């Protein structure tokens, strides 16, 4: 039961509270492992001599993100230790990620590529598991009228985490060996672990599943019965398509920048730091804006911004190794796509029944991760045939079907904005 948000009686600044701060730390912890796989590992393997087709196929190591709904009922049903149902799983995955990320960098890409692939799959599995419980925790601590702003803060902290493997780590890689770079990067998991140990367990909505059978069946039964099979398929189709274009456009972004002639230091110091400040600005502006717009209208407005941002990569492909254009393109991508992602995550949270948070949230986000894993695996082959310019135009076209579904799944006047 998602319910309707009560009208806000006070201004947007009242939402900047302890729950918002928790979203910052958990968003950063959730985003870091993914961007290590997308940025740091990509640069590491590219510098070792892997060709673009093999790099593209490495997207397949992230398949746990698309199948996490299979083990999410375990996290709805079971807990261990004294931290409680949500915090125990968060602490376990965050600790394991610290050691898994650091250990992966101790391998040699020239002689141990299968072991690196296995290590990357393990990191992806732990990261996906962490996402399951963090998504559930965030949905449970935020009231409905804070889901929009909370999602904006979370998503932008998530993207800011990409500045570590995409900026700091690349700069360090020009100064030292890869092994210490991976351990330094892994250490950024520790603030999230400290946050997990300090926060409290969320209030339990309704009765938690009594056994594993209930944990598996009831979330799916509720979702199907809510609006019938047709309504469920519309929602699932929209979740699959809304982020398809920009997900493909950024799949091999690091390789794209290297092909244009930028050094790793330039990518780290110029492109990624520009993205950092744009993400911060997007988080502040987007969060406040979504409080007034509402989630549905946010999907429309921010969806246009994330689609237009894809065309910026086409512009960069024509401009070549121009640092100013690079900074502008990456800045707008971080701003526009960050806004679209914030509205998208808020929509998923609103669509989730609080009684079955972990399982339903995992189902929706697993579907959203399908393009990033399986479709993105073909990106290297597509770029090899089309070149970068035509590839980015194709990505823009693929961003349109999800937007065309908005009148059905998120009508402009379909929710009540939270007015200050």
Residue pairs with C-beta under 8 A, 6 or more apart in sequence:
1 353
1 354
1 355
2 144
2 350
2 351
2 352
2 353
2 354
3 144
4 144
4 415
4 416
5 143
5 144
5 145
5 147
5 415
5 416
5 418
6 143
6 144
6 145
7 145
7 416
7 418
7 419
8 14
8 145
8 291
8 418
8 419
8 420
10 420
11 420
12 149
12 287
12 288
12 291
12 292
12 420
15 146
15 149
15 150
15 287
15 291
19 141
19 142
19 146
19 150
20 146
20 149
20 150
20 153
22 138
22 141
22 195
22 199
23 138
23 142
23 150
23 153
23 154
23 157
24 153
24 154
24 157
25 157
25 191
25 192
25 195
26 90
26 134
26 137
26 138
26 154
26 157
26 192
26 195
27 153
27 154
27 155
27 156
27 157
27 158
27 160
27 161
28 157
28 158
28 160
28 161
28 188
28 191
28 192
29 94
29 130
29 134
29 161
29 189
29 191
29 192
29 193
29 195
30 127
30 130
30 131
30 134
30 154
30 158
30 161
30 192
31 157
31 158
31 159
31 160
31 161
31 162
32 161
32 162
32 164
32 165
32 185
32 188
32 189
32 192
33 97
33 101
33 123
33 124
33 126
33 127
33 130
33 189
34 62
34 65
34 127
35 161
35 162
35 164
35 165
35 166
36 101
36 123
36 165
36 185
37 61
37 62
37 120
37 123
37 124
37 127
38 162
38 165
38 250
38 251
38 253
38 254
39 162
39 165
39 166
39 169
39 170
39 253
39 254
40 165
40 166
40 169
40 170
40 181
40 182
40 185
41 58
41 104
41 116
41 120
42 55
42 58
42 252
42 254
42 255
43 170
43 173
43 254
43 258
43 264
44 105
44 109
44 173
44 178
45 54
45 55
45 58
45 109
45 116
46 55
46 254
46 255
46 258
47 173
47 264
48 109
48 110
49 110
50 58
50 109
52 252
52 255
52 380
52 383
52 384
53 380
53 381
53 384
54 380
55 252
55 255
55 380
56 251
56 252
56 376
56 377
56 378
56 379
56 380
56 381
56 383
57 377
57 380
58 117
58 120
59 251
59 372
59 373
59 374
59 376
59 377
59 379
60 373
60 374
60 377
61 117
61 120
61 121
61 124
62 120
62 124
62 369
62 372
62 373
63 121
63 124
63 373
63 374
64 121
64 124
64 125
64 127
64 128
64 129
65 124
65 127
65 128
65 131
65 365
65 366
65 369
65 372
65 373
66 366
66 367
66 369
66 370
66 373
66 374
67 128
67 366
68 128
68 129
68 131
68 132
68 362
68 365
68 366
69 359
69 362
69 363
69 366
71 129
71 132
72 132
72 358
72 359
72 361
72 362
72 363
73 209
73 212
73 215
73 216
73 219
73 358
73 359
74 212
74 215
75 85
75 89
75 129
75 132
75 133
75 136
75 358
76 85
76 136
76 208
76 209
76 215
76 219
76 356
76 357
76 358
76 359
77 208
77 209
77 211
77 212
77 214
77 215
78 85
79 85
79 86
79 88
79 89
80 88
80 92
81 88
81 91
82 88
83 90
83 91
83 196
83 197
83 201
84 201
85 201
85 208
86 133
86 136
86 137
86 140
86 201
86 202
87 137
87 196
87 197
87 199
87 201
89 129
89 130
89 132
89 133
90 130
90 133
90 134
90 137
90 192
90 196
91 193
91 196
91 197
93 126
93 127
93 129
93 130
93 133
94 130
94 189
94 192
94 193
94 196
95 193
96 126
97 123
97 126
97 127
97 130
97 186
97 189
98 186
98 187
98 189
98 190
98 193
99 186
100 119
100 122
100 123
100 126
100 186
101 123
101 182
101 185
101 186
101 189
102 182
102 183
102 186
103 119
104 116
104 119
104 120
104 123
104 182
105 178
105 179
105 181
105 182
105 183
105 185
105 186
106 179
106 182
107 115
107 116
107 119
109 116
131 362
131 365
132 358
132 361
132 362
133 358
135 349
135 357
135 358
135 361
135 362
135 365
136 357
136 358
136 361
137 202
138 150
138 154
138 349
139 147
139 349
139 352
139 354
139 357
139 361
140 202
140 203
140 204
140 205
140 354
140 357
141 202
142 150
142 349
144 350
145 418
147 295
147 346
147 349
147 350
148 287
148 290
148 291
148 293
148 294
148 295
148 298
148 342
148 343
148 346
148 418
149 287
149 288
149 290
149 291
150 346
151 290
151 342
151 343
151 345
151 346
151 349
152 282
152 283
152 286
152 287
152 290
152 339
152 342
152 343
152 346
153 283
153 287
154 342
154 345
155 283
155 338
155 341
155 342
155 345
156 279
156 280
156 282
156 283
156 286
156 287
156 338
156 342
157 283
158 341
159 275
159 279
159 334
159 338
159 341
160 276
160 279
160 280
161 188
162 272
162 275
163 272
163 273
163 275
163 276
163 279
164 185
164 188
165 185
166 254
166 267
166 268
166 272
166 275
167 267
167 268
167 269
167 271
167 272
167 273
167 276
168 184
168 185
168 268
169 181
169 182
169 184
169 185
169 268
170 264
170 265
170 267
170 268
170 272
171 264
171 265
171 268
171 269
172 180
172 181
172 184
173 181
173 264
174 263
174 264
174 265
205 354
205 355
205 357
206 354
206 355
207 355
209 215
209 218
209 356
215 359
216 359
218 355
218 356
219 353
219 356
219 359
219 360
219 363
220 359
220 363
222 353
222 355
222 356
222 360
223 232
223 353
223 360
223 363
224 232
226 232
226 353
227 235
234 405
234 408
234 409
235 351
235 409
236 364
236 367
237 405
238 402
238 405
238 406
238 408
238 409
238 410
239 348
239 364
239 367
239 368
240 367
240 368
240 370
240 371
241 401
241 402
241 405
242 299
242 303
242 340
242 344
242 368
242 402
242 403
242 405
243 306
243 340
243 341
243 344
243 368
243 371
243 402
244 371
244 375
244 398
244 399
244 401
244 402
245 306
245 307
245 310
245 395
245 396
245 397
245 398
245 399
245 400
245 402
246 306
246 307
246 309
246 310
246 333
246 337
246 340
246 395
246 399
247 371
247 372
247 375
247 376
248 371
248 375
248 376
248 379
248 394
248 395
248 398
249 310
249 313
249 392
249 395
249 396
250 333
250 337
251 372
251 376
251 379
252 379
252 380
252 383
253 313
254 267
256 313
256 317
256 388
257 266
257 267
257 271
257 326
258 264
258 267
259 388
260 316
260 317
260 320
260 321
260 326
261 320
261 321
262 271
262 321
262 323
262 326
266 323
266 326
270 323
270 326
270 327
271 326
271 327
271 330
272 330
274 327
274 328
274 330
274 331
274 334
275 330
275 331
275 333
275 334
276 334
277 331
278 330
278 331
278 332
278 333
278 334
278 335
278 338
279 334
279 335
279 338
281 335
282 334
282 335
282 336
282 338
282 339
282 342
283 338
283 342
285 339
286 298
286 302
286 338
286 339
286 342
286 343
287 342
289 298
289 301
290 298
290 342
290 343
290 346
291 417
291 418
291 420
292 417
292 418
292 419
292 420
293 301
293 417
294 415
294 416
294 417
294 418
295 343
295 346
295 347
295 350
295 410
295 415
296 347
296 406
296 410
296 411
296 412
296 413
296 414
296 415
297 412
297 415
297 417
298 339
298 342
298 343
298 346
299 340
299 343
299 344
299 347
299 406
299 410
300 403
300 406
300 410
300 412
301 339
302 336
302 339
302 340
302 342
302 343
303 340
303 343
303 402
303 403
303 406
304 403
305 335
305 336
305 337
305 339
305 340
306 336
306 337
306 339
306 340
306 341
306 399
307 396
307 399
307 400
307 403
308 336
309 332
309 333
309 335
309 336
309 337
310 392
310 395
310 396
310 399
311 392
311 393
311 396
312 328
312 329
312 332
312 333
313 329
313 333
313 388
313 392
313 395
314 389
314 392
314 393
314 396
315 325
315 329
316 322
316 325
316 326
316 329
317 387
317 388
317 389
317 392
318 389
319 325
344 368
347 410
348 361
348 364
348 365
348 368
349 361
350 415
351 360
351 364
352 360
352 361
352 364
353 360
379 391
382 391
382 394
383 391
386 394
406 412
